[in-house]
Amino acid sequence: MKYRIKTLEEFQEEYGKNWRNCIKCGWSEYMDEYLGKEISEDIWNKINMLGTAYISELGSWTFSKEMLIKEEDTPVVEVITESIISIKEPISKSKTIKFPF
C-alpha cells in the first residue's frame, strides 16, 4: 500500500481554485514541493492518529489528514484471449511443381 500527499489536481478538484484557503491547518506555497510526494506508513499513521501533525521529516511543516491519500494496491489483471481457428474442410489437395518450369 502506498501513502502520499495529494497532488495539486486532487486539491483543486476537491476544494476548487482557492484550495490553499480551504485547508484547515493551512498550506504554504513553500510546501508545494510535497504535492504528490509519497510518505512512509509511520508518517501516515501519526497524522491519522492525531488528525494534524508537525512532521520534521517533511520540511518541518504541519500536515493534516485531509492532505493525504492512501492508494490501495490494485492487482494487475491480465486478460488473455484465445483465438480459435477452425478449418471446415481438410486440406487434402496437393500440387506438384517441377523445377525448372
Secondary structure in CASP SS format (residue, H / E / C, confidence):
PFRMAT SS
TARGET T0000
AUTHOR 0000-0000-0000
METHOD secondary structure of the structure
MODEL  1
M C 1.00
K E 1.00
Y E 1.00
R E 1.00
I E 1.00
K C 1.00
T C 1.00
L H 1.00
E H 1.00
E H 1.00
F H 1.00
Q H 1.00
E H 1.00
E H 1.00
Y H 1.00
G C 1.00
K C 1.00
N C 1.00
W H 1.00
R H 1.00
N H 1.00
C H 1.00
I C 1.00
K C 1.00
C C 1.00
G C 1.00
W C 1.00
S C 1.00
E H 1.00
Y H 1.00
M H 1.00
D H 1.00
E H 1.00
Y H 1.00
L C 1.00
G C 1.00
K C 1.00
E E 1.00
I E 1.00
S C 1.00
E H 1.00
D H 1.00
I H 1.00
W H 1.00
N H 1.00
K H 1.00
I H 1.00
N H 1.00
M H 1.00
L H 1.00
G C 1.00
T E 1.00
A E 1.00
Y E 1.00
I E 1.00
S H 1.00
E H 1.00
L H 1.00
G C 1.00
S C 1.00
W E 1.00
T E 1.00
F E 1.00
S E 1.00
K H 1.00
E H 1.00
M H 1.00
L E 1.00
I E 1.00
K E 1.00
E E 1.00
E C 1.00
D C 1.00
T C 1.00
P C 1.00
V C 1.00
V C 1.00
E C 1.00
V C 1.00
I C 1.00
T C 1.00
E C 1.00
S C 1.00
I C 1.00
I C 1.00
S C 1.00
I C 1.00
K C 1.00
E C 1.00
P C 1.00
I C 1.00
S C 1.00
K C 1.00
S C 1.00
K C 1.00
T C 1.00
I C 1.00
K C 1.00
F C 1.00
P C 1.00
F C 1.00
END
